[in-house]
Amino acid sequence: MSKPTDDGTAAKSAPPAMTRPNLTGLPFLLLLFSVFLSILQIALNATITSTVIPVITDEFHSAADVGWYASSYFVTTCAISPLTGKLFRLFNAKATFIVFLAIYFIGSLLAGLARSSAMFIGARAIAGVGGSGILTGSMTLIAMTVPIAKRSIVNGILMGMFATFQAVGPVVGGALTAGASWRWCFYIPLADEDHSNLPLGGAVMIFIGLFVRIPRVGSPTPATTGNATSLTLYEKLIQIDLVGLLIFVLATALFLIGLQWGGTTYPWNSGMVVGFMVGGIACFGLLGMWFWHKGDAALIPTKFFKMRVLNMISLTAVVQAGGTFTALYWYPIWFQAIKGASALQSGTMLLPLILAQLVLSVISGGLVQKTGYYLPEVIAGNVFIALGSGLTTMFVPSTKAGEWIGYQILVGAGRGLALQVLVTAMQANVPNEDASIASAYVLFAQFFGGALFNCVAKSIMTSTLPSALAKYAPDVDPRVFTSAGITEARKVVSAAHLPAVLLAYNKAIVNVFYLQLAAACVAFLTGLGVGWKNLNQVDKERAGEKGAAPAGMPSPSKESLKV
């Protein structure tokens, strides 16, 4: 008999499965080391190109392709995430993780070896596919081996490291480009440029394959004949929902590419941008109808959309990630444009935010593990983000170091408290066998939110800068900044006009910070609905279920195969 959940829906009894593998001691430390090393490289790779794109366009003489440089990795990472959740649900988790590692390192190698713009774009798209699988796989491997009550502190360390290395990616990219070559940004996973030694990526795969042990759950028993281990390869492939995957990838790619191009590569009202975005929205509509037809056999099970708590977690992930990407991208721009900092200096000036987030991510995980509740951290984190974001809207060219350091600490602390617990919250509100899909779902929401808010921020900047220049620097022709860029203002205006121009730039950038403030306020409201669950109690209930399935391991029945 089913019993009601906290969102009012009836929860079906999960099919019986097998006991969660117990991984402790050195094997567990080896697993964490492998996952952290993989995440480190993914985080760097996600943002490292931001400072090297101008150099790449110069070498390939491909200014028209600059939009693809920025979007190819991001679009495939976002579009493929639901598939990665399905694959980890249906196939051996460790083997699947190694396959995605291989895809990622092949993409990185091809990007470093690229001899044309098209080759570079394709290589970044391949790397994005691998990166998406590594992120989902990291969460899944942890879910398979760590009880839900203790998972928050591990996820806290993991997400804290990811955010830290993602933030320093542009700095590393600038340093490598200045000291060696832009190709070294993609040779980071490799041993050396001539590839004569074993690539670090290959070493990681061998290390995971030989030394990282994830206990096998054993052969199916009469009580577990519905488990995915009893399904044939054909039956597993049917469960992937290939039609849904095709529509989802097409919808996500069209919509995000349109957003990336709008206002930069093409005007917002151009046929190219409008066509891509309208096409993406139409495909999302078609995807909704297909999901309704497939039900829980869809790429993303429709039961996820019927649960209020999961919808609130997803909305919170979208707006929180949107604010996160806004801060990571626009704080360094403010430092460079208004304070005259170099790329390396702006990275150093971002350290208060990075360190605060790293420390509070670990503290948040510890608090959740001790109390069992994650809602207080979500609420407190969003309050801190809102306070810090509100204070950054007061930035002026004369803002002192103590002020922008303190404001960043508030924002970083809030992000550390709230951002990392969303994956744990999602996993706590779904059955064990859906942990991998839940992880992929929330990661998609975060990436999609980052892409959406990045484009909105860019539009705010480009639309408000001309009016700000007209107000503060009416004697300066705005067209001189079209090719120079925001950080080059000091080089194209006279010393007499520079203070007024900086005021105008500051005004336009502060308008972007209002977007971050709005995201924090919305996240506070949606965060109130992420559920009041005691993870310690959830863990006891799952441990007490006879034959409970290990998190991230599947229990689909053959009867659920719906074509």
C-alpha positions as CSV (number, residue, x, y, z in Angstrom):
1,M,0.0,0.0,0.0
2,S,1.3,3.4,-0.9
3,K,1.5,6.2,1.6
4,P,1.4,10.0,0.9
5,T,4.5,12.0,0.6
6,D,5.1,15.5,2.0
7,D,3.9,17.0,-1.3
8,G,0.6,15.3,-1.2
9,T,1.3,12.7,-3.9
10,A,1.1,9.0,-3.4
11,A,4.5,7.3,-3.4
12,K,4.6,3.8,-5.0
13,S,6.4,1.1,-3.2
14,A,9.9,0.7,-4.6
15,P,10.6,-2.8,-6.0
16,P,12.8,-4.9,-3.9
17,A,16.5,-4.9,-4.7
18,M,19.8,-5.4,-3.0
19,T,21.6,-3.9,-0.1
20,R,23.8,-0.8,-0.5
21,P,27.5,-1.5,-1.0
22,N,29.5,-0.4,2.1
23,L,32.8,1.3,1.1
24,T,35.0,2.5,3.9
25,G,38.7,3.1,4.8
26,L,41.3,3.2,2.0
27,P,39.0,2.0,-0.8
28,F,36.7,4.9,0.0
29,L,39.6,7.4,0.1
30,L,40.8,6.2,-3.2
31,L,37.3,6.7,-4.7
32,L,37.2,10.2,-3.3
33,F,40.7,11.0,-4.6
34,S,39.7,9.8,-8.1
35,V,36.4,11.8,-8.2
36,F,38.1,15.0,-6.9
37,L,40.9,14.8,-9.4
38,S,38.3,14.3,-12.2
39,I,36.2,17.2,-11.0
40,L,39.2,19.5,-10.7
41,Q,39.9,19.2,-14.4
42,I,36.3,19.5,-15.4
43,A,35.9,22.7,-13.4
44,L,39.0,24.3,-14.9
45,N,38.0,23.3,-18.4
46,A,34.6,24.8,-18.1
47,T,35.9,28.4,-17.7
48,I,39.5,28.3,-18.8
49,T,38.7,29.4,-22.4
50,S,37.2,32.8,-21.4
51,T,40.6,34.5,-21.5
52,V,42.0,32.7,-24.5
53,I,39.2,33.0,-27.0
54,P,40.7,36.2,-28.5
55,V,44.0,34.5,-29.1
56,I,42.3,31.5,-30.7
57,T,40.3,33.7,-33.1
58,D,43.5,35.5,-34.1
59,E,45.3,32.2,-34.9
60,F,42.4,30.7,-36.9
61,H,41.2,34.1,-38.3
62,S,37.7,33.1,-37.3
63,A,36.0,36.0,-35.5
64,A,32.7,34.8,-36.9
65,D,33.0,31.6,-35.0
66,V,33.6,33.2,-31.6
67,G,30.0,32.4,-30.5
68,W,30.6,28.7,-31.1
69,Y,33.8,28.8,-29.0
70,A,31.9,29.9,-26.0
71,S,28.8,27.7,-26.5
72,S,29.9,24.4,-27.9
73,Y,31.2,23.0,-24.6
74,F,28.4,24.5,-22.5
75,V,25.6,23.3,-24.8
76,T,26.6,19.7,-25.0
77,T,27.3,19.6,-21.2
78,C,23.8,20.8,-20.6
79,A,22.0,18.9,-23.4
80,I,23.5,15.5,-22.6
81,S,23.0,15.5,-18.8
82,P,19.6,13.6,-18.7
83,L,21.2,10.9,-20.8
84,T,24.1,10.5,-18.4
85,G,21.6,9.9,-15.5
86,K,19.9,7.2,-17.5
87,L,23.2,5.5,-18.4
88,F,24.4,5.4,-14.8
89,R,21.1,4.0,-13.8
90,L,21.2,1.2,-16.4
91,F,24.9,0.2,-16.7
92,N,27.8,-0.5,-14.5
93,A,28.6,2.8,-12.8
94,K,32.4,2.5,-12.7
95,A,32.7,1.4,-16.3
96,T,30.4,4.2,-17.4
97,F,32.4,6.7,-15.5
98,I,35.6,5.5,-17.2
99,V,34.0,5.8,-20.6
100,F,33.0,9.4,-19.9
101,L,36.5,10.1,-18.7
102,A,37.9,8.8,-22.0
103,I,35.4,10.9,-24.0
104,Y,36.4,14.0,-22.1
105,F,40.2,13.5,-22.5
106,I,39.8,12.7,-26.2
107,G,37.9,16.0,-26.6
108,S,40.6,17.9,-24.7
109,L,43.4,16.3,-26.7
110,L,41.7,17.2,-30.0
111,A,41.1,20.8,-28.8
112,G,44.8,21.2,-28.0
113,L,45.7,19.7,-31.4
114,A,43.1,21.6,-33.4
115,R,44.4,23.0,-36.7
116,S,41.1,24.7,-37.7
117,S,38.2,26.5,-36.1
118,A,35.8,23.7,-37.0
119,M,38.1,21.1,-35.4
120,F,38.3,23.1,-32.2
121,I,34.5,23.6,-32.0
122,G,33.9,19.9,-32.5
123,A,36.5,19.0,-29.9
124,R,35.0,21.3,-27.3
125,A,31.6,19.7,-28.0
126,I,33.1,16.2,-27.4
127,A,34.7,17.4,-24.2
128,G,31.4,18.7,-23.0
129,V,29.7,15.3,-23.4
130,G,32.5,13.8,-21.3
131,G,32.3,16.5,-18.7
132,S,28.6,16.1,-18.3
133,G,29.0,12.4,-17.6
134,I,31.8,13.0,-15.2
135,L,29.8,15.4,-13.1
136,T,26.7,13.1,-13.0
137,G,29.0,10.1,-12.4
138,S,30.8,11.8,-9.5
139,M,27.5,12.4,-7.7
140,T,26.3,8.9,-8.5
141,L,29.4,7.1,-7.2
142,I,29.2,9.1,-4.0
143,A,25.5,8.2,-3.8
144,M,26.3,4.6,-4.2
145,T,28.8,4.4,-1.4
146,V,27.8,7.1,1.1
147,P,24.5,7.0,3.2
148,I,22.2,10.0,2.6
149,A,22.7,11.3,6.1
150,K,26.5,11.6,5.6
151,R,26.4,12.5,2.0
152,S,26.1,16.3,2.4
153,I,29.6,16.9,3.7
154,V,31.2,14.9,0.9
155,N,29.0,16.8,-1.6
156,G,30.0,20.0,0.1
157,I,33.7,19.3,-0.4
158,L,33.1,18.2,-4.0
159,M,31.0,21.3,-4.9
160,G,33.3,23.6,-3.0
161,M,36.3,22.3,-5.0
162,F,34.3,22.6,-8.3
163,A,33.3,26.2,-7.6
164,T,36.9,27.1,-6.6
165,F,38.6,25.7,-9.7
166,Q,35.8,27.0,-11.9
167,A,36.5,30.5,-10.6
168,V,40.3,30.3,-11.1
169,G,39.9,28.8,-14.6
170,P,40.1,32.2,-16.4
171,V,43.2,33.1,-14.4
172,V,44.9,29.8,-15.2
173,G,44.0,30.2,-18.9
174,G,45.5,33.7,-19.0
175,A,48.7,32.6,-17.3
176,L,49.2,29.6,-19.6
177,T,48.5,31.6,-22.7
178,A,50.9,34.3,-21.6
179,G,53.6,31.9,-20.5
180,A,53.4,29.2,-23.1
181,S,50.5,28.7,-25.5
182,W,46.7,28.6,-25.5
183,R,46.9,24.9,-26.4
184,W,48.3,24.2,-22.9
185,C,44.8,25.1,-21.5
186,F,43.7,21.8,-23.1
187,Y,46.9,19.9,-22.4
188,I,46.3,20.2,-18.6
189,P,44.9,16.6,-18.6
190,L,48.0,15.5,-20.5
191,A,51.6,14.8,-19.4
192,D,53.4,17.0,-21.9
193,E,52.8,18.7,-25.3
194,D,54.5,15.9,-27.4
195,H,52.4,13.3,-25.6
196,S,55.4,11.0,-25.2
197,N,54.4,10.2,-21.6
198,L,51.2,8.7,-20.3
199,P,48.4,11.3,-20.2
200,L,47.2,12.2,-16.7
201,G,43.7,11.4,-17.9
202,G,44.8,7.9,-18.8
203,A,46.5,7.5,-15.4
204,V,43.2,8.5,-13.7
205,M,41.3,5.9,-15.8
206,I,43.8,3.2,-14.9
207,F,43.8,4.2,-11.3
208,I,40.0,4.0,-11.1
209,G,39.9,0.8,-13.0
210,L,42.5,-1.0,-11.0
211,F,42.4,0.5,-7.5
212,V,39.0,2.0,-6.9
213,R,36.7,-0.7,-5.8
214,I,32.9,-0.3,-5.8
215,P,31.4,-3.5,-4.3
216,R,29.3,-5.3,-6.8
217,V,25.7,-6.0,-5.8
218,G,25.8,-9.6,-7.0
219,S,23.6,-11.7,-9.2
220,P,19.9,-11.2,-9.4
221,T,17.9,-13.3,-7.0
222,P,14.2,-14.3,-7.1
223,A,13.5,-11.2,-5.1
224,T,15.4,-9.0,-7.6
225,T,14.4,-10.3,-11.0
226,G,13.1,-6.9,-11.9
227,N,16.6,-5.3,-11.5
228,A,18.4,-3.9,-14.5
229,T,21.1,-6.5,-14.2
230,S,18.5,-9.0,-15.5
231,L,17.8,-7.0,-18.6
232,T,19.3,-7.6,-22.0
233,L,21.3,-4.9,-23.8
234,Y,18.4,-4.3,-26.1
235,E,16.0,-3.8,-23.2
236,K,18.4,-1.3,-21.6
237,L,18.7,0.7,-24.8
238,I,15.0,0.9,-25.1
239,Q,14.8,2.4,-21.6
240,I,17.2,5.2,-22.6
241,D,14.3,6.8,-24.5
242,L,16.3,7.7,-27.7
243,V,13.5,9.7,-29.2
244,G,13.2,11.9,-26.1
245,L,17.0,12.3,-26.0
246,L,17.0,13.5,-29.7
247,I,14.3,16.0,-29.0
248,F,15.9,17.2,-25.8
249,V,19.3,17.7,-27.3
250,L,17.8,19.6,-30.3
251,A,15.6,21.8,-28.0
252,T,18.5,22.6,-25.6
253,A,21.0,23.2,-28.4
254,L,18.7,25.5,-30.4
255,F,17.6,27.6,-27.4
256,L,21.0,27.9,-25.8
257,I,22.8,28.7,-29.0
258,G,20.2,31.4,-29.8
259,L,20.8,32.9,-26.3
260,Q,24.6,32.8,-26.7
261,W,24.5,34.5,-30.1
262,G,21.9,37.1,-29.2
263,G,23.4,40.6,-28.8
264,T,26.9,39.4,-29.5
265,T,27.3,37.4,-32.7
266,Y,24.0,38.6,-34.1
267,P,21.4,41.2,-33.1
268,W,18.6,40.0,-30.9
269,N,16.1,40.7,-33.6
270,S,18.0,38.9,-36.3
271,G,16.4,36.0,-38.1
272,M,19.2,33.7,-36.9
273,V,18.7,34.3,-33.2
274,V,14.9,34.5,-33.4
275,G,14.7,31.3,-35.5
276,F,17.0,29.3,-33.1
277,M,15.1,30.4,-30.0
278,V,11.7,29.9,-31.4
279,G,12.7,26.5,-32.7
280,G,14.1,25.6,-29.3
281,I,10.9,26.6,-27.5
282,A,8.8,24.6,-30.1
283,C,11.0,21.5,-29.5
284,F,10.6,21.9,-25.7
285,G,6.8,21.9,-26.3
286,L,7.1,18.8,-28.4
287,L,9.3,17.2,-25.7
288,G,6.7,17.9,-23.0
289,M,4.1,16.0,-25.1
290,W,6.5,13.1,-25.6
291,F,7.3,12.9,-21.9
292,W,3.6,12.8,-21.2
293,H,3.2,9.9,-23.6
294,K,6.1,8.0,-22.1
295,G,5.3,8.6,-18.5
296,D,7.9,7.3,-16.1
297,A,9.7,5.6,-18.9
298,A,10.7,9.0,-20.4
299,L,14.2,10.4,-20.4
300,I,13.3,12.3,-17.3
301,P,10.5,10.4,-15.5
302,T,7.3,12.4,-15.4
303,K,6.9,11.6,-11.7
304,F,9.7,14.1,-11.1
305,F,7.5,16.9,-12.5
306,K,4.5,15.9,-10.4
307,M,6.4,16.4,-7.1
308,R,6.2,19.9,-5.7
309,V,9.4,19.5,-3.7
310,L,11.5,18.5,-6.8
311,N,10.1,21.3,-8.8
312,M,11.1,23.8,-6.1
313,I,14.6,22.3,-5.9
314,S,14.9,22.6,-9.6
315,L,13.8,26.2,-9.7
316,T,16.1,27.1,-6.8
317,A,19.0,25.4,-8.7
318,V,18.2,27.5,-11.8
319,V,18.2,30.9,-10.1
320,Q,21.0,30.1,-7.7
321,A,23.3,28.9,-10.5
322,G,22.3,32.0,-12.5
323,G,23.4,34.3,-9.7
324,T,26.6,32.2,-9.3
325,F,27.6,32.5,-13.0
326,T,26.8,36.2,-12.9
327,A,29.1,36.8,-10.0
328,L,32.0,34.7,-11.4
329,Y,31.8,36.4,-14.8
330,W,31.1,40.1,-13.9
331,Y,33.1,40.6,-10.7
332,P,36.3,40.1,-12.6
333,I,35.0,42.4,-15.3
334,W,34.3,45.1,-12.7
335,F,37.8,44.7,-11.2
336,Q,39.4,45.0,-14.7
337,A,37.3,47.7,-16.1
338,I,36.8,50.0,-13.1
339,K,39.8,49.2,-10.9
340,G,42.2,48.7,-13.8
341,A,43.3,45.2,-12.7
342,S,44.9,42.7,-15.0
343,A,43.3,39.3,-15.7
344,L,45.6,37.7,-13.1
345,Q,45.0,40.4,-10.6
346,S,41.2,40.2,-11.0
347,G,41.5,36.5,-10.3
348,T,43.4,37.2,-7.1
349,M,40.8,39.8,-6.1
350,L,38.1,37.1,-6.4
351,L,39.8,35.0,-3.7
352,P,37.5,36.3,-0.9
353,L,34.5,34.9,-2.7
354,I,36.2,31.6,-3.6
355,L,37.7,30.9,-0.2
356,A,34.4,31.8,1.6
357,Q,32.5,29.5,-0.6
358,L,35.0,26.6,-0.1
359,V,35.0,26.9,3.7
360,L,31.3,27.3,4.1
361,S,30.6,24.4,1.7
362,V,32.4,22.1,4.1
363,I,30.8,23.7,7.2
364,S,27.4,23.4,5.5
365,G,27.9,19.7,4.8
366,G,29.0,19.2,8.4
367,L,25.9,21.0,9.8
368,V,23.6,19.0,7.5
369,Q,25.2,15.8,8.6
370,K,25.0,16.7,12.3
371,T,21.4,18.0,12.3
372,G,20.0,16.0,9.4
373,Y,18.2,19.0,8.0
374,Y,19.2,20.9,4.9
375,L,16.4,23.6,4.7
376,P,18.1,25.9,7.3
377,E,21.3,26.0,5.2
378,V,19.3,26.8,2.0
379,I,17.4,29.7,3.7
380,A,20.5,31.1,5.5
381,G,22.6,30.8,2.3
382,N,20.1,32.7,0.2
383,V,19.8,35.4,2.8
384,F,23.6,35.9,2.8
385,I,23.7,36.0,-1.0
386,A,20.9,38.5,-1.1
387,L,22.7,40.8,1.4
388,G,26.0,40.5,-0.4
389,S,24.4,41.1,-3.8
390,G,22.5,44.1,-2.5
391,L,25.7,45.6,-1.2
392,T,27.5,45.1,-4.6
393,T,24.9,47.3,-6.2
394,M,26.5,50.1,-4.3
395,F,29.8,49.7,-6.1
396,V,31.4,52.9,-7.4
397,P,34.9,53.5,-8.9
398,S,36.0,54.7,-5.4
399,T,34.8,51.6,-3.5
400,K,37.5,50.6,-1.1
401,A,39.2,47.1,-0.9
402,G,37.7,46.4,2.5
403,E,34.2,46.9,1.1
404,W,34.4,44.7,-2.0
405,I,36.2,42.1,0.0
406,G,33.5,42.0,2.7
407,Y,30.7,41.9,0.1
408,Q,32.3,39.0,-1.7
409,I,32.7,37.1,1.6
410,L,28.9,37.4,2.2
411,V,28.1,36.2,-1.3
412,G,30.6,33.4,-1.1
413,A,29.5,32.3,2.3
414,G,25.9,32.2,1.1
415,R,26.8,30.1,-1.9
416,G,28.8,27.7,0.1
417,L,25.9,27.2,2.5
418,A,23.1,26.7,-0.1
419,L,24.4,25.7,-3.4
420,Q,25.9,22.3,-2.6
421,V,23.0,20.9,-0.6
422,L,20.6,20.9,-3.6
423,V,21.9,17.7,-5.0
424,T,21.6,16.0,-1.6
425,A,18.0,17.4,-1.2
426,M,17.0,16.1,-4.6
427,Q,18.5,12.6,-3.8
428,A,16.7,12.6,-0.5
429,N,13.3,13.1,-2.1
430,V,13.5,10.3,-4.7
431,P,13.9,6.5,-4.4
432,N,17.5,5.1,-4.3
433,E,17.3,3.8,-7.8
434,D,16.6,7.3,-9.2
435,A,19.6,9.0,-7.5
436,S,21.6,9.2,-10.8
437,I,18.7,10.7,-12.7
438,A,18.0,13.1,-9.9
439,S,21.7,14.2,-9.9
440,A,21.6,14.8,-13.6
441,Y,18.3,16.7,-13.4
442,V,19.6,19.2,-10.8
443,L,22.9,19.6,-12.7
444,F,21.0,20.3,-15.9
445,A,19.0,22.9,-14.0
446,Q,22.2,24.6,-12.8
447,F,23.8,24.7,-16.2
448,F,20.7,25.9,-17.8
449,G,20.3,28.6,-15.2
450,G,23.9,29.7,-15.8
451,A,23.4,29.9,-19.5
452,L,20.1,31.8,-19.2
453,F,21.3,34.4,-16.7
454,N,24.6,34.9,-18.5
455,C,22.8,35.9,-21.6
456,V,20.4,38.1,-19.7
457,A,23.3,39.8,-18.0
458,K,25.0,40.4,-21.3
459,S,21.8,42.0,-22.7
460,I,21.5,44.3,-19.7
461,M,25.0,45.4,-20.1
462,T,24.9,46.1,-23.8
463,S,21.5,47.8,-23.6
464,T,22.2,50.1,-20.6
465,L,25.8,51.2,-21.5
466,P,24.9,53.6,-24.3
467,S,22.4,55.5,-22.1
468,A,25.0,55.6,-19.2
469,L,27.6,57.0,-21.5
470,A,25.2,59.6,-22.8
471,K,24.5,60.6,-19.2
472,Y,28.0,60.6,-17.7
473,A,30.2,61.1,-20.8
474,P,28.2,62.9,-23.5
475,D,31.3,64.1,-25.3
476,V,32.6,60.6,-25.9
477,D,31.5,58.7,-29.0
478,P,30.1,55.3,-27.8
479,R,31.2,53.6,-31.1
480,V,34.8,53.7,-30.0
481,F,34.1,51.0,-27.5
482,T,32.4,48.6,-29.9
483,S,35.7,47.1,-31.0
484,A,37.8,48.0,-28.0
485,G,35.8,46.0,-25.4
486,I,34.8,46.9,-21.8
487,T,38.2,46.3,-20.2
488,E,40.0,48.5,-22.8
489,A,38.2,51.7,-22.0
490,R,41.4,53.2,-20.4
491,K,43.3,52.8,-23.6
492,V,40.8,54.5,-26.0
493,V,39.8,57.6,-24.1
494,S,41.7,60.6,-22.9
495,A,42.7,61.1,-19.3
496,A,40.2,63.9,-19.0
497,H,37.3,61.8,-20.1
498,L,38.3,58.6,-18.2
499,P,36.6,59.3,-14.9
500,A,33.2,60.0,-16.6
501,V,33.6,56.9,-18.8
502,L,34.3,54.8,-15.7
503,L,31.2,56.1,-14.0
504,A,29.2,55.0,-17.1
505,Y,30.7,51.6,-17.2
506,N,30.2,51.2,-13.4
507,K,26.5,52.1,-13.8
508,A,26.0,49.5,-16.6
509,I,27.8,46.7,-14.6
510,V,25.9,47.6,-11.4
511,N,22.7,47.1,-13.4
512,V,23.9,43.5,-13.9
513,F,24.5,43.1,-10.2
514,Y,20.8,43.9,-9.7
515,L,20.1,40.8,-11.7
516,Q,22.2,38.8,-9.2
517,L,20.2,40.4,-6.4
518,A,16.9,39.5,-8.1
519,A,18.1,35.9,-8.5
520,A,19.0,35.7,-4.8
521,C,15.6,37.0,-3.7
522,V,13.8,34.5,-6.0
523,A,16.0,31.7,-4.7
524,F,15.1,32.6,-1.2
525,L,11.4,32.2,-2.0
526,T,11.7,29.0,-4.0
527,G,14.1,27.7,-1.4
528,L,11.4,27.7,1.2
529,G,9.8,24.9,-0.7
530,V,12.7,22.4,-1.0
531,G,11.3,20.2,1.8
532,W,11.7,19.7,5.5
533,K,13.3,16.2,5.7
534,N,15.5,14.7,8.3
535,L,18.3,12.9,6.4
536,N,19.1,10.8,9.4
537,Q,15.5,9.5,9.5
538,V,15.6,9.0,5.7
539,D,18.8,7.0,6.0
540,K,17.3,4.8,8.8
541,E,14.1,4.2,6.7
542,R,16.2,3.1,3.7
543,A,18.5,1.0,5.8
544,G,15.5,-0.7,7.3
545,E,13.9,-1.5,4.0
546,K,14.3,-5.2,3.3
547,G,16.6,-5.5,0.3
548,A,17.0,-1.7,-0.1
549,A,18.5,-0.7,-3.5
550,P,21.9,1.0,-3.4
551,A,21.6,4.7,-4.4
552,G,22.2,5.2,-8.0
553,M,21.5,1.5,-8.8
554,P,18.4,0.8,-11.0
555,S,15.4,-1.3,-10.4
556,P,13.4,-1.0,-13.6
557,S,11.1,-3.9,-14.5
558,K,10.7,-5.3,-18.0
559,E,7.0,-4.4,-17.8
560,S,8.0,-0.7,-17.7
561,L,9.7,-1.0,-21.2
562,K,7.4,1.3,-23.1
563,V,8.1,2.0,-26.8
